[in-house]
């Protein structure tokens, strides 16, 4: 039986600026080719009335994310967290992160399988 994850990421979608630093840092940390990584930033365009649009950026952990285990076992943050320029990705224990969930309007708690 697989061990349940103890740690995860808390992602605040409200303030992501779409800089892609998390995505680049992850790819570089693990020596993956561009476009492949443990986190990807999705660009979502929402069409609004009168020809206006609203652009959202969503940092999305993928199946490749292992929470940078080689880094975190040394006490370092995952690469995506360290390099997030807007500070919207937080790493920690699931109970601690769950306590923060909902304090801001658009947050997601993520943990690996």
N, CA, C and O atoms as CSV, one atom per row, in Angstrom:
chain,resi,resn,atom,element,x,y,z
A,1,UNK,N,N,0.838,-1.175,0.000
A,1,UNK,CA,C,0.000,0.000,0.000
A,1,UNK,C,C,0.890,1.248,0.000
A,1,UNK,O,O,1.863,1.331,0.749
A,2,UNK,N,N,0.544,2.199,-0.840
A,2,UNK,CA,C,1.330,3.426,-0.952
A,2,UNK,C,C,1.096,4.323,0.259
A,2,UNK,O,O,-0.006,4.396,0.804
A,3,UNK,N,N,2.160,4.999,0.659
A,3,UNK,CA,C,2.081,5.931,1.784
A,3,UNK,C,C,1.337,7.192,1.344
A,3,UNK,O,O,1.574,7.702,0.249
A,4,UNK,N,N,0.445,7.693,2.187
A,4,UNK,CA,C,-0.287,8.920,1.870
A,4,UNK,C,C,0.672,10.110,1.924
A,4,UNK,O,O,1.567,10.149,2.768
A,5,UNK,N,N,0.487,11.073,1.029
A,5,UNK,CA,C,1.367,12.241,1.047
A,5,UNK,C,C,1.168,13.057,2.324
A,5,UNK,O,O,0.056,13.166,2.841
A,6,UNK,N,N,2.250,13.620,2.816
A,6,UNK,CA,C,2.204,14.455,4.019
A,6,UNK,C,C,2.307,15.935,3.693
A,6,UNK,O,O,1.868,16.785,4.469
A,7,UNK,N,N,2.895,16.239,2.528
A,7,UNK,CA,C,3.118,17.627,2.142
A,7,UNK,C,C,2.452,17.925,0.812
A,7,UNK,O,O,2.071,17.022,0.068
A,8,UNK,N,N,2.321,19.206,0.533
A,8,UNK,CA,C,1.692,19.607,-0.714
A,8,UNK,C,C,1.983,21.056,-1.035
A,8,UNK,O,O,2.855,21.688,-0.437
A,9,UNK,N,N,1.234,21.565,-1.992
A,9,UNK,CA,C,1.345,22.946,-2.427
A,9,UNK,C,C,0.006,23.645,-2.242
A,9,UNK,O,O,-1.046,23.080,-2.540
A,10,UNK,N,N,0.054,24.868,-1.753
A,10,UNK,CA,C,-1.123,25.719,-1.699
A,10,UNK,C,C,-0.903,26.786,-2.758
A,10,UNK,O,O,0.080,27.525,-2.713
A,11,UNK,N,N,-1.820,26.862,-3.707
A,11,UNK,CA,C,-1.657,27.766,-4.846
A,11,UNK,C,C,-2.765,28.812,-4.800
A,11,UNK,O,O,-3.950,28.481,-4.765
A,12,UNK,N,N,-2.361,30.074,-4.803
A,12,UNK,CA,C,-3.294,31.202,-4.789
A,12,UNK,C,C,-3.408,31.729,-6.225
A,12,UNK,O,O,-2.561,32.495,-6.684
A,13,UNK,N,N,-4.452,31.313,-6.915
A,13,UNK,CA,C,-4.626,31.699,-8.323
A,13,UNK,C,C,-4.944,33.175,-8.506
A,13,UNK,O,O,-4.742,33.714,-9.594
A,14,UNK,N,N,-5.423,33.824,-7.494
A,14,UNK,CA,C,-5.855,35.218,-7.609
A,14,UNK,C,C,-4.729,36.147,-8.052
A,14,UNK,O,O,-4.967,37.100,-8.795
A,15,UNK,N,N,-3.513,35.876,-7.604
A,15,UNK,CA,C,-2.434,36.825,-7.825
A,15,UNK,C,C,-1.326,36.331,-8.749
A,15,UNK,O,O,-0.287,36.983,-8.850
A,16,UNK,N,N,-1.514,35.199,-9.426
A,16,UNK,CA,C,-0.509,34.735,-10.375
A,16,UNK,C,C,-0.416,35.720,-11.533
A,16,UNK,O,O,-1.426,36.085,-12.135
A,17,UNK,N,N,0.810,36.148,-11.839
A,17,UNK,CA,C,1.024,37.137,-12.896
A,17,UNK,C,C,1.362,36.504,-14.248
A,17,UNK,O,O,1.461,37.209,-15.253
A,18,UNK,N,N,1.537,35.196,-14.279
A,18,UNK,CA,C,1.865,34.532,-15.532
A,18,UNK,C,C,3.303,34.717,-15.957
A,18,UNK,O,O,3.591,34.753,-17.153
A,19,UNK,N,N,4.214,34.834,-15.005
A,19,UNK,CA,C,5.625,35.037,-15.348
A,19,UNK,C,C,6.299,33.739,-15.802
A,19,UNK,O,O,7.356,33.783,-16.432
A,20,UNK,N,N,5.705,32.595,-15.491
A,20,UNK,CA,C,6.204,31.276,-15.867
A,20,UNK,C,C,7.509,30.893,-15.166
A,20,UNK,O,O,8.133,29.902,-15.546
A,21,UNK,N,N,7.936,31.653,-14.154
A,21,UNK,CA,C,9.180,31.341,-13.448
A,21,UNK,C,C,9.102,29.964,-12.784
A,21,UNK,O,O,10.095,29.237,-12.754
A,22,UNK,N,N,7.939,29.601,-12.255
A,22,UNK,CA,C,7.785,28.292,-11.609
A,22,UNK,C,C,7.993,27.166,-12.615
A,22,UNK,O,O,8.656,26.170,-12.326
A,23,UNK,N,N,7.419,27.339,-13.792
A,23,UNK,CA,C,7.507,26.322,-14.842
A,23,UNK,C,C,8.942,26.174,-15.326
A,23,UNK,O,O,9.427,25.054,-15.490
A,24,UNK,N,N,9.619,27.276,-15.555
A,24,UNK,CA,C,11.002,27.252,-16.020
A,24,UNK,C,C,11.912,26.644,-14.946
A,24,UNK,O,O,12.771,25.816,-15.250
A,25,UNK,N,N,11.716,27.060,-13.692
A,25,UNK,CA,C,12.548,26.550,-12.596
A,25,UNK,C,C,12.399,25.042,-12.458
A,25,UNK,O,O,13.386,24.340,-12.239
A,26,UNK,N,N,11.189,24.542,-12.582
A,26,UNK,CA,C,10.949,23.101,-12.475
A,26,UNK,C,C,11.659,22.352,-13.603
A,26,UNK,O,O,12.344,21.359,-13.359
A,27,UNK,N,N,11.493,22.825,-14.822
A,27,UNK,CA,C,12.136,22.164,-15.964
A,27,UNK,C,C,13.654,22.158,-15.819
A,27,UNK,O,O,14.308,21.159,-16.116
A,28,UNK,N,N,14.205,23.271,-15.364
A,28,UNK,CA,C,15.655,23.348,-15.197
A,28,UNK,C,C,16.141,22.479,-14.043
A,28,UNK,O,O,17.186,21.836,-14.146
A,29,UNK,N,N,15.390,22.456,-12.950
A,29,UNK,CA,C,15.781,21.652,-11.785
A,29,UNK,C,C,15.904,20.179,-12.138
A,29,UNK,O,O,16.803,19.489,-11.657
A,30,UNK,N,N,14.997,19.702,-12.979
A,30,UNK,CA,C,14.946,18.273,-13.300
A,30,UNK,C,C,15.514,17.945,-14.686
A,30,UNK,O,O,15.450,16.801,-15.136
A,31,UNK,N,N,16.067,18.958,-15.353
A,31,UNK,CA,C,16.701,18.785,-16.669
A,31,UNK,C,C,15.722,18.232,-17.706
A,31,UNK,O,O,16.078,17.383,-18.523
A,32,UNK,N,N,14.491,18.726,-17.659
A,32,UNK,CA,C,13.493,18.336,-18.647
A,32,UNK,C,C,13.497,19.318,-19.805
A,32,UNK,O,O,13.885,20.474,-19.634
A,33,UNK,N,N,13.075,18.879,-20.969
A,33,UNK,CA,C,12.994,19.808,-22.114
A,33,UNK,C,C,11.898,20.850,-21.878
A,33,UNK,O,O,10.974,20.639,-21.093
A,34,UNK,N,N,12.024,21.965,-22.570
A,34,UNK,CA,C,11.023,23.038,-22.454
A,34,UNK,C,C,9.628,22.480,-22.726
A,34,UNK,O,O,9.433,21.677,-23.638
A,35,UNK,N,N,8.680,22.910,-21.933
A,35,UNK,CA,C,7.304,22.451,-22.090
A,35,UNK,C,C,6.970,21.228,-21.263
A,35,UNK,O,O,5.801,20.858,-21.155
A,36,UNK,N,N,7.982,20.589,-20.672
A,36,UNK,CA,C,7.739,19.423,-19.842
A,36,UNK,C,C,8.172,19.769,-18.419
A,36,UNK,O,O,9.222,20.377,-18.215
A,37,UNK,N,N,7.366,19.384,-17.448
A,37,UNK,CA,C,7.753,19.663,-16.075
A,37,UNK,C,C,6.682,19.268,-15.091
A,37,UNK,O,O,5.611,18.790,-15.465
A,38,UNK,N,N,6.985,19.475,-13.839
A,38,UNK,CA,C,6.073,19.124,-12.766
A,38,UNK,C,C,5.027,20.185,-12.515
A,38,UNK,O,O,4.074,19.956,-11.770
A,39,UNK,N,N,5.193,21.353,-13.131
A,39,UNK,CA,C,4.178,22.396,-13.035
A,39,UNK,C,C,4.111,23.114,-14.369
A,39,UNK,O,O,5.130,23.377,-15.007
A,40,UNK,N,N,2.899,23.423,-14.774
A,40,UNK,CA,C,2.684,24.175,-16.003
A,40,UNK,C,C,1.752,25.327,-15.697
A,40,UNK,O,O,0.830,25.194,-14.892
A,41,UNK,N,N,1.988,26.448,-16.334
A,41,UNK,CA,C,1.115,27.602,-16.170
A,41,UNK,C,C,0.171,27.642,-17.358
A,41,UNK,O,O,0.598,27.762,-18.506
A,42,UNK,N,N,-1.106,27.539,-17.068
A,42,UNK,CA,C,-2.124,27.577,-18.103
A,42,UNK,C,C,-2.640,29.010,-18.245
A,42,UNK,O,O,-2.848,29.703,-17.249
A,43,UNK,N,N,-2.844,29.443,-19.478
A,43,UNK,CA,C,-3.425,30.758,-19.743
A,43,UNK,C,C,-4.883,30.541,-20.137
A,43,UNK,O,O,-5.176,29.843,-21.108
A,44,UNK,N,N,-5.777,31.135,-19.389
A,44,UNK,CA,C,-7.205,30.990,-19.657
A,44,UNK,C,C,-7.759,32.371,-19.985
A,44,UNK,O,O,-7.654,33.296,-19.181
A,45,UNK,N,N,-8.352,32.505,-21.173
A,45,UNK,CA,C,-8.967,33.762,-21.584
A,45,UNK,C,C,-10.474,33.626,-21.426
A,45,UNK,O,O,-11.103,32.740,-22.005
A,46,UNK,N,N,-11.028,34.516,-20.637
A,46,UNK,CA,C,-12.475,34.526,-20.434
A,46,UNK,C,C,-13.040,35.696,-21.228
A,46,UNK,O,O,-12.698,36.851,-20.975
A,47,UNK,N,N,-13.904,35.389,-22.186
A,47,UNK,CA,C,-14.531,36.441,-22.970
A,47,UNK,C,C,-15.648,37.090,-22.169
A,47,UNK,O,O,-16.495,36.412,-21.587
A,48,UNK,N,N,-15.633,38.417,-22.150
A,48,UNK,CA,C,-16.618,39.199,-21.413
A,48,UNK,C,C,-17.494,39.977,-22.391
A,48,UNK,O,O,-17.156,40.075,-23.571
A,49,UNK,N,N,-18.600,40.525,-21.930
A,49,UNK,CA,C,-19.460,41.332,-22.807
A,49,UNK,C,C,-18.720,42.534,-23.389
A,49,UNK,O,O,-17.712,42.981,-22.844
A,50,UNK,N,N,-19.227,43.039,-24.484
A,50,UNK,CA,C,-18.722,44.243,-25.160
A,50,UNK,C,C,-17.289,44.078,-25.663
A,50,UNK,O,O,-16.518,45.037,-25.679
A,51,UNK,N,N,-16.933,42.851,-26.075
A,51,UNK,CA,C,-15.629,42.605,-26.676
A,51,UNK,C,C,-14.458,42.631,-25.713
A,51,UNK,O,O,-13.307,42.664,-26.150
A,52,UNK,N,N,-14.715,42.617,-24.437
A,52,UNK,CA,C,-13.634,42.634,-23.452
A,52,UNK,C,C,-13.246,41.205,-23.085
A,52,UNK,O,O,-13.999,40.263,-23.328
A,53,UNK,N,N,-12.079,41.061,-22.505
A,53,UNK,CA,C,-11.598,39.739,-22.104
A,53,UNK,C,C,-10.880,39.848,-20.766
A,53,UNK,O,O,-10.364,40.906,-20.407
A,54,UNK,N,N,-10.857,38.736,-20.035
A,54,UNK,CA,C,-10.148,38.652,-18.761
A,54,UNK,C,C,-9.184,37.491,-18.865
A,54,UNK,O,O,-9.583,36.383,-19.225
A,55,UNK,N,N,-7.912,37.730,-18.553
A,55,UNK,CA,C,-6.883,36.707,-18.679
A,55,UNK,C,C,-6.518,36.175,-17.299
A,55,UNK,O,O,-6.169,36.940,-16.400
A,56,UNK,N,N,-6.601,34.863,-17.139
A,56,UNK,CA,C,-6.213,34.190,-15.901
A,56,UNK,C,C,-4.984,33.335,-16.170
A,56,UNK,O,O,-4.840,32.758,-17.248
A,57,UNK,N,N,-4.102,33.260,-15.183
A,57,UNK,CA,C,-2.960,32.354,-15.240
A,57,UNK,C,C,-3.129,31.353,-14.107
A,57,UNK,O,O,-3.353,31.737,-12.959
A,58,UNK,N,N,-3.021,30.074,-14.432
A,58,UNK,CA,C,-3.233,29.022,-13.450
A,58,UNK,C,C,-2.018,28.108,-13.370
A,58,UNK,O,O,-1.815,27.288,-14.266
A,59,UNK,N,N,-1.195,28.225,-12.314
A,59,UNK,CA,C,-0.113,27.262,-12.117
A,59,UNK,C,C,-0.732,25.914,-11.761
A,59,UNK,O,O,-1.501,25.807,-10.804
A,60,UNK,N,N,-0.396,24.899,-12.528
A,60,UNK,CA,C,-1.048,23.604,-12.393
A,60,UNK,C,C,-0.005,22.500,-12.251
A,60,UNK,O,O,0.708,22.212,-13.213
A,61,UNK,N,N,0.107,21.870,-11.075
A,61,UNK,CA,C,1.038,20.752,-10.926
A,61,UNK,C,C,0.618,19.578,-11.812
A,61,UNK,O,O,-0.569,19.278,-11.937
A,62,UNK,N,N,1.589,18.929,-12.415
A,62,UNK,CA,C,1.306,17.802,-13.308
A,62,UNK,C,C,1.645,16.489,-12.607
A,62,UNK,O,O,2.083,16.483,-11.456
A,63,UNK,N,N,1.442,15.398,-13.301
A,63,UNK,CA,C,1.765,14.080,-12.751
A,63,UNK,C,C,3.268,13.896,-12.524
A,63,UNK,O,O,3.677,12.979,-11.811
A,64,UNK,N,N,4.086,14.753,-13.120
A,64,UNK,CA,C,5.536,14.668,-12.935
A,64,UNK,C,C,6.002,15.290,-11.617
A,64,UNK,O,O,7.144,15.080,-11.209
A,65,UNK,N,N,5.136,16.050,-10.952
A,65,UNK,CA,C,5.540,16.736,-9.728
A,65,UNK,C,C,5.774,15.746,-8.597
A,65,UNK,O,O,4.902,14.951,-8.246
A,66,UNK,N,N,6.980,15.819,-8.035
A,66,UNK,CA,C,7.338,15.012,-6.861
A,66,UNK,C,C,7.692,15.933,-5.697
A,66,UNK,O,O,8.379,15.531,-4.758
A,67,UNK,N,N,7.214,17.170,-5.774
A,67,UNK,CA,C,7.493,18.198,-4.768
A,67,UNK,C,C,9.002,18.366,-4.555
A,67,UNK,O,O,9.463,18.658,-3.451
A,68,UNK,N,N,9.747,18.174,-5.633
A,68,UNK,CA,C,11.215,18.323,-5.590
A,68,UNK,C,C,11.800,17.579,-4.391
A,68,UNK,O,O,12.540,18.153,-3.591
A,69,UNK,N,N,11.464,16.311,-4.280
A,69,UNK,CA,C,11.888,15.521,-3.127
A,69,UNK,C,C,13.383,15.646,-2.814
A,69,UNK,O,O,13.739,15.773,-1.643
A,70,UNK,N,N,14.276,15.615,-3.820
A,70,UNK,CA,C,15.699,15.782,-3.481
A,70,UNK,C,C,15.990,17.116,-2.785
A,70,UNK,O,O,16.883,17.187,-1.941
A,71,UNK,N,N,15.259,18.153,-3.124
A,71,UNK,CA,C,15.432,19.464,-2.485
A,71,UNK,C,C,14.791,19.496,-1.104
A,71,UNK,O,O,15.408,19.942,-0.136
A,72,UNK,N,N,13.554,19.023,-1.017
A,72,UNK,CA,C,12.821,19.140,0.247
A,72,UNK,C,C,13.405,18.251,1.341
A,72,UNK,O,O,13.298,18.577,2.523
A,73,UNK,N,N,14.026,17.123,0.959
A,73,UNK,CA,C,14.645,16.285,1.996
A,73,UNK,C,C,15.870,16.970,2.601
A,73,UNK,O,O,16.323,16.593,3.681
A,74,UNK,N,N,16.410,17.984,1.899
A,74,UNK,CA,C,17.524,18.785,2.417
A,74,UNK,C,C,17.023,20.034,3.160
A,74,UNK,O,O,17.820,20.840,3.639
A,75,UNK,N,N,15.701,20.182,3.249
A,75,UNK,CA,C,15.136,21.345,3.927
A,75,UNK,C,C,14.910,22.546,3.033
A,75,UNK,O,O,14.568,23.625,3.517
A,76,UNK,N,N,15.098,22.372,1.730
A,76,UNK,CA,C,14.872,23.457,0.771
A,76,UNK,C,C,13.425,23.418,0.267
A,76,UNK,O,O,12.754,22.390,0.366
A,77,UNK,N,N,12.963,24.520,-0.262
A,77,UNK,CA,C,11.640,24.557,-0.880
A,77,UNK,C,C,11.709,23.953,-2.277
A,77,UNK,O,O,12.781,23.925,-2.882
A,78,UNK,N,N,10.579,23.468,-2.800
A,78,UNK,CA,C,10.555,23.049,-4.206
A,78,UNK,C,C,10.959,24.224,-5.108
A,78,UNK,O,O,10.755,25.385,-4.753
A,79,UNK,N,N,11.522,23.916,-6.256
A,79,UNK,CA,C,12.005,24.955,-7.180
A,79,UNK,C,C,10.895,25.929,-7.563
A,79,UNK,O,O,11.141,27.132,-7.657
A,80,UNK,N,N,9.683,25.434,-7.784
A,80,UNK,CA,C,8.591,26.315,-8.196
A,80,UNK,C,C,8.271,27.338,-7.109
A,80,UNK,O,O,7.992,28.500,-7.407
A,81,UNK,N,N,8.313,26.907,-5.859
A,81,UNK,CA,C,8.023,27.803,-4.736
A,81,UNK,C,C,9.129,28.846,-4.596
A,81,UNK,O,O,8.852,30.034,-4.427
A,82,UNK,N,N,10.370,28.402,-4.666
A,82,UNK,CA,C,11.496,29.319,-4.509
A,82,UNK,C,C,11.502,30.404,-5.578
A,82,UNK,O,O,11.874,31.543,-5.298
A,83,UNK,N,N,11.098,30.067,-6.788
A,83,UNK,CA,C,11.220,31.006,-7.903
A,83,UNK,C,C,9.929,31.717,-8.269
A,83,UNK,O,O,9.924,32.521,-9.201
A,84,UNK,N,N,8.835,31.449,-7.568
A,84,UNK,CA,C,7.564,32.127,-7.860
A,84,UNK,C,C,7.702,33.607,-7.524
A,84,UNK,O,O,7.822,33.978,-6.356
A,85,UNK,N,N,7.685,34.438,-8.540
A,85,UNK,CA,C,7.919,35.871,-8.349
A,85,UNK,C,C,6.768,36.564,-7.635
A,85,UNK,O,O,6.974,37.580,-6.970
A,86,UNK,N,N,5.566,36.031,-7.764
A,86,UNK,CA,C,4.399,36.643,-7.113
A,86,UNK,C,C,4.131,36.029,-5.742
A,86,UNK,O,O,3.252,36.496,-5.017
A,87,UNK,N,N,4.870,35.002,-5.387
A,87,UNK,CA,C,4.692,34.376,-4.079
A,87,UNK,C,C,3.351,33.690,-3.896
A,87,UNK,O,O,2.797,33.691,-2.797
A,88,UNK,N,N,2.824,33.105,-4.965
A,88,UNK,CA,C,1.492,32.494,-4.884
A,88,UNK,C,C,1.523,30.991,-4.618
A,88,UNK,O,O,0.470,30.380,-4.436
A,89,UNK,N,N,2.711,30.385,-4.593
A,89,UNK,CA,C,2.820,28.951,-4.339
A,89,UNK,C,C,3.518,28.758,-2.995
A,89,UNK,O,O,4.611,29.276,-2.767
A,90,UNK,N,N,2.867,28.006,-2.114
A,90,UNK,CA,C,3.402,27.736,-0.783
A,90,UNK,C,C,3.549,26.235,-0.611
A,90,UNK,O,O,2.658,25.478,-0.997
A,91,UNK,N,N,4.661,25.796,-0.039
A,91,UNK,CA,C,4.919,24.387,0.251
A,91,UNK,C,C,4.811,24.176,1.751
A,91,UNK,O,O,5.236,25.021,2.538
A,92,UNK,N,N,4.235,23.036,2.146
A,92,UNK,CA,C,4.177,22.727,3.565
A,92,UNK,C,C,3.411,21.456,3.831
A,92,UNK,O,O,3.057,20.714,2.914
A,93,UNK,N,N,3.161,21.216,5.117
A,93,UNK,CA,C,2.400,20.024,5.494
A,93,UNK,C,C,0.930,20.241,5.116
A,93,UNK,O,O,0.418,21.359,5.175
A,94,UNK,N,N,0.280,19.171,4.736
A,94,UNK,CA,C,-1.114,19.283,4.317
A,94,UNK,C,C,-2.014,19.879,5.401
A,94,UNK,O,O,-2.843,20.730,5.080
A,95,UNK,N,N,-1.891,19.471,6.678
A,95,UNK,CA,C,-2.747,20.092,7.701
A,95,UNK,C,C,-2.512,21.604,7.838
A,95,UNK,O,O,-3.465,22.369,7.993
A,96,UNK,N,N,-1.246,22.031,7.782
A,96,UNK,CA,C,-0.952,23.464,7.890
A,96,UNK,C,C,-1.512,24.230,6.692
A,96,UNK,O,O,-2.113,25.292,6.854
A,97,UNK,N,N,-1.314,23.689,5.498
A,97,UNK,CA,C,-1.819,24.348,4.295
A,97,UNK,C,C,-3.343,24.365,4.275
A,97,UNK,O,O,-3.947,25.346,3.840
A,98,UNK,N,N,-3.968,23.286,4.742
A,98,UNK,CA,C,-5.432,23.221,4.785
A,98,UNK,C,C,-5.993,24.307,5.704
A,98,UNK,O,O,-7.085,24.823,5.464
A,99,UNK,N,N,-5.252,24.652,6.749
A,99,UNK,CA,C,-5.673,25.724,7.641
A,99,UNK,C,C,-5.681,27.087,6.977
A,99,UNK,O,O,-6.405,27.986,7.404
A,100,UNK,N,N,-4.874,27.245,5.928
A,100,UNK,CA,C,-4.812,28.505,5.183
A,100,UNK,C,C,-5.826,28.552,4.041
A,100,UNK,O,O,-6.180,29.625,3.552
A,101,UNK,N,N,-6.277,27.395,3.632
A,101,UNK,CA,C,-7.205,27.291,2.494
A,101,UNK,C,C,-8.475,28.075,2.779
A,101,UNK,O,O,-9.078,27.936,3.843
A,102,UNK,N,N,-8.864,28.876,1.850
A,102,UNK,CA,C,-10.093,29.641,1.989
A,102,UNK,C,C,-9.912,31.015,2.598
A,102,UNK,O,O,-10.875,31.778,2.667
A,103,UNK,N,N,-8.713,31.358,3.044
A,103,UNK,CA,C,-8.484,32.686,3.604
A,103,UNK,C,C,-8.422,33.753,2.515
A,103,UNK,O,O,-8.575,34.946,2.780
A,104,UNK,N,N,-8.197,33.302,1.298
A,104,UNK,CA,C,-8.208,34.179,0.128
A,104,UNK,C,C,-9.197,33.577,-0.864
A,104,UNK,O,O,-9.547,32.403,-0.743
A,105,UNK,N,N,-9.648,34.348,-1.833
A,105,UNK,CA,C,-10.761,33.880,-2.679
A,105,UNK,C,C,-10.495,32.708,-3.623
A,105,UNK,O,O,-11.402,31.908,-3.851
A,106,UNK,N,N,-9.301,32.572,-4.177
A,106,UNK,CA,C,-9.065,31.530,-5.182
A,106,UNK,C,C,-7.825,30.718,-4.830
A,106,UNK,O,O,-6.733,30.974,-5.336
A,107,UNK,N,N,-8.008,29.755,-3.973
A,107,UNK,CA,C,-6.878,28.922,-3.555
A,107,UNK,C,C,-7.187,27.446,-3.807
A,107,UNK,O,O,-8.336,27.008,-3.748
A,108,UNK,N,N,-6.123,26.699,-4.088
A,108,UNK,CA,C,-6.240,25.272,-4.319
A,108,UNK,C,C,-5.138,24.571,-3.523
A,108,UNK,O,O,-3.991,25.019,-3.508
A,109,UNK,N,N,-5.492,23.482,-2.870
A,109,UNK,CA,C,-4.531,22.662,-2.156
A,109,UNK,C,C,-4.251,21.433,-3.009
A,109,UNK,O,O,-5.177,20.736,-3.424
A,110,UNK,N,N,-2.968,21.165,-3.272
A,110,UNK,CA,C,-2.585,20.068,-4.149
A,110,UNK,C,C,-1.558,19.194,-3.440
A,110,UNK,O,O,-0.676,19.691,-2.740
A,111,UNK,N,N,-1.688,17.886,-3.632
A,111,UNK,CA,C,-0.667,16.960,-3.145
A,111,UNK,C,C,-0.478,15.861,-4.194
A,111,UNK,O,O,-1.406,15.537,-4.934
A,112,UNK,N,N,0.723,15.293,-4.253
A,112,UNK,CA,C,0.961,14.213,-5.230
A,112,UNK,C,C,0.210,12.958,-4.833
A,112,UNK,O,O,-0.237,12.816,-3.695
A,113,UNK,N,N,0.080,12.057,-5.780
A,113,UNK,CA,C,-0.591,10.780,-5.515
A,113,UNK,C,C,0.217,9.935,-4.584
A,113,UNK,O,O,-0.192,8.823,-4.248
